[in-house]
Amino acid sequence: MLERHGGKTVGRLTRFVGQNAFYASFMIRNVPSAPFIVVNMAFGAARASFPGFLAGCALGVLPKTALVAFFGGSFMTAVSGDGVWTSAILAGVALAWLGLMLGVREWVRRREKARGD
């Protein structure tokens, strides 16, 4: 059904996910996205390899889990207005995270362009 009704963009996305299950799974777990069940069904519909999907999922949830574990208390301190330095550190971490995500996005674009997609 996806192949028939999805169009060119959905076809390209499905091919990318099917061929790069680890990278796609790792990336989708690092950005705010749909609930796990929706993402998992999309990977199944794209016929992604299960070992690649599982490894990407396992490693992809680690950064968000670490952020919550290590910076959850700092965030609450910053919100309550007690920590100027804490707010600055949180802003720095957020900028570094954004830079990392943009870098990965650019890397994937170059990789696809070199492949000829």
Secondary structure, 3 states (H helix, E strand, C coil): CHHHHCHHHHHHHHHHHHHCHHHHHHHHCCCCCCCHHHHHHHHHHCCCCHHHHHHHHHHHHHHHHHHHHHHHHHHHHHHCCCCHHHHHHHHHHHHHHHHHHHHHHHHHHHHHHHHCC
